[in-house]
Amino acid sequence: MYTLSMVFFRRYKHKLPRFPHTVIPTFRNLCEVLPDEDVEKLLPQLDTHLLELEETAKSNPNVNIVLGRELSERSRYLLTHYPEFGKK
């Protein structure tokens, strides 16, 4: 018999989407391991792009600034923690 906590609080592992076989070689060719110093240089560029997006959003209602900020936040996290990730 399942209890309420067993049914509602079970953790599921979601599978990542699969790339089509034709995309995988192209994706791998575009990937490269960066030195930590190069990754640090990307943070100011990320800030600049977010500011540009915010300016554009003032005059263009089609720009989803909330999504832009979320993407920037997650990108910043990934860049900040880049040295902790494996090379694979």
C-alpha positions in Angstrom: 0.0 0.0 0.0 1.3 3.5 -0.9 1.2 6.3 1.6 0.6 9.8 0.5 4.2 10.8 0.8 5.3 7.8 -1.3 3.0 8.9 -4.1 3.5 12.6 -4.2 7.2 12.9 -3.2 8.8 10.3 -5.3 11.7 11.6 -7.3 11.9 10.9 -10.9 14.9 11.1 -13.1 14.1 12.7 -16.4 15.9 11.5 -19.5 17.6 14.1 -21.6 16.3 14.6 -25.2 18.2 12.7 -27.8 19.8 14.5 -30.7 19.2 13.3 -34.2 22.2 11.3 -35.4 23.0 13.9 -38.1 23.3 16.6 -35.5 25.7 14.9 -33.1 28.9 15.2 -35.2 28.3 18.9 -35.8 27.6 19.5 -32.1 30.8 17.8 -31.1 32.8 19.7 -33.6 31.6 23.0 -32.1 32.5 21.9 -28.6 35.8 22.7 -27.0 37.3 22.8 -23.6 38.2 26.3 -22.6 41.0 27.4 -20.2 39.5 28.8 -16.9 40.9 32.3 -17.8 38.9 32.3 -21.0 35.7 31.4 -19.2 36.2 34.3 -16.8 36.3 36.7 -19.7 32.9 35.6 -20.8 31.1 36.9 -17.6 31.4 40.6 -18.6 30.2 39.8 -22.1 27.2 38.0 -20.6 26.4 41.1 -18.5 26.8 43.3 -21.6 24.4 41.2 -23.6 21.8 41.2 -20.8 22.0 45.0 -20.7 21.5 45.2 -24.4 18.6 42.9 -24.2 17.0 45.0 -21.5 17.4 48.1 -23.6 15.8 46.4 -26.6 13.0 45.2 -24.4 12.0 48.8 -23.6 11.1 49.5 -27.2 10.1 46.0 -28.3 7.3 44.2 -26.4 8.1 40.9 -28.2 11.4 40.6 -26.3 10.9 38.2 -23.4 13.1 39.9 -20.8 12.1 37.5 -18.0 13.4 34.6 -20.1 16.5 36.6 -21.0 17.3 37.2 -17.3 16.7 33.5 -16.5 19.0 32.4 -19.3 21.6 34.9 -18.1 21.4 33.7 -14.5 21.8 30.1 -15.5 24.6 30.9 -17.9 26.4 32.8 -15.2 26.0 29.8 -12.9 27.5 27.4 -15.5 30.4 29.8 -16.2 31.1 30.4 -12.6 31.2 26.6 -11.8 33.0 25.7 -15.1 36.2 24.6 -13.4 34.2 22.1 -11.3 32.8 20.3 -14.4 34.6 17.4 -16.0 36.2 17.7 -19.4 33.7 15.3 -21.0 
